[in-house]
Amino acid sequence: MNSQQPLSFEFFPTKTVEGAEKLALVRDNLSVLDPLYFSVTYGAGGSTQEGTINTVNSIKQAGYSAAPHLSCIGSTREGIKEILNTFQNMGINRIVALRGDLPSGHRDVGEFRYANELVEFIRSETGEHFHIEVAAYPEVHPQAKNAQSDLNSFINKMNAGANSAISQYFFNIDAYLYFVDSCTKAGMDKPIVPGIMPITNYSRLAGFSDMCGAEIPRWLAKRLEGYGDDIESIKALGLDVISKLCEQLLAAGAPGLHFYTLNQSKTTLEICNNLGLSSK
Ligand code: FAD
């Protein structure tokens, strides 16, 4: 097993002191895997700005690398400039740059339409200070006109100054491999790290997958659904399926693994253990 590839772990910002204390434990549990960084999501329109900054701060203070996400929809150039300044002053040098989605009821898209414009803006304001990650969609972004236009937009976004990408999660490895292959054929060979979603709860996963356009293969959906409230069986199958997916991805040359931890450490640790990824 290739244990040289970097791992990264994604969190969402907590809202309470208890939540922050719990997340600090989760972070410390995962730190034994020596991740390249912990990333923290950012609500569209800056809705979680304070929570993102606080969570990133606590990760930094504990001595780990932190990468805030930054979404641009609904924002002004001045607002983005300010937050970039804040991140620079905090000693942050990696950002996950996104368009985000306007919350329902909001109509003002602000001064950025797509993530490539945010990437260009970050580069024009801060030069090479930040390592910029962007989002990739091996199964096609749900709002894309078609697969080819989505691929073209992705390559355009990478060429705007991104260093690497993190993919939406997927359960079908071919979707990822074909996507990487199409990028390589189009001359874009920057790293595309697969996003990994551990499976612990079927109904939540099904709802979320519907929304973000990640397909749960029929055989897997049927099996998970068939377990009903039997959480232990769902977790056991999920652990097996995701461990195998990660193993195949690393064997196929994936440049790392990015885990959507949902602020939990147990399943991610179990998957990494199955992969033989060693603790520090
Ligand atoms: P874009 O790259 O701008 O693409 C959005 C859509 O527009 C696509 O359909 C694309 O094909 C199309 N498009 C792009 N450029 C053009 C163009 N020039 N002309 C026409 N069409 C174009 N959301 C958050 O709110 N906060 C987060 O912290 C967050 N973290 C994420 C992390 C990862 C790893 C991923 C995969 C997603 C994350 N998201 C987050 C969700 C993301 O914001 C949504 O998927 C959003 O709908 C698209 O963001 P994007 O940056 O991929 O957009």
Residues whose N, C-alpha, C, O or C-beta is under 5 A from the ligand:
A	BS01	FAD	T41 Y42 G43 A44 H69 S71 A97 L98 R99 G100 D101 R113 Y114 A115 N116 A135 A136 H141 Q143 A144 S149 D150 S153 I166 S167 Q168
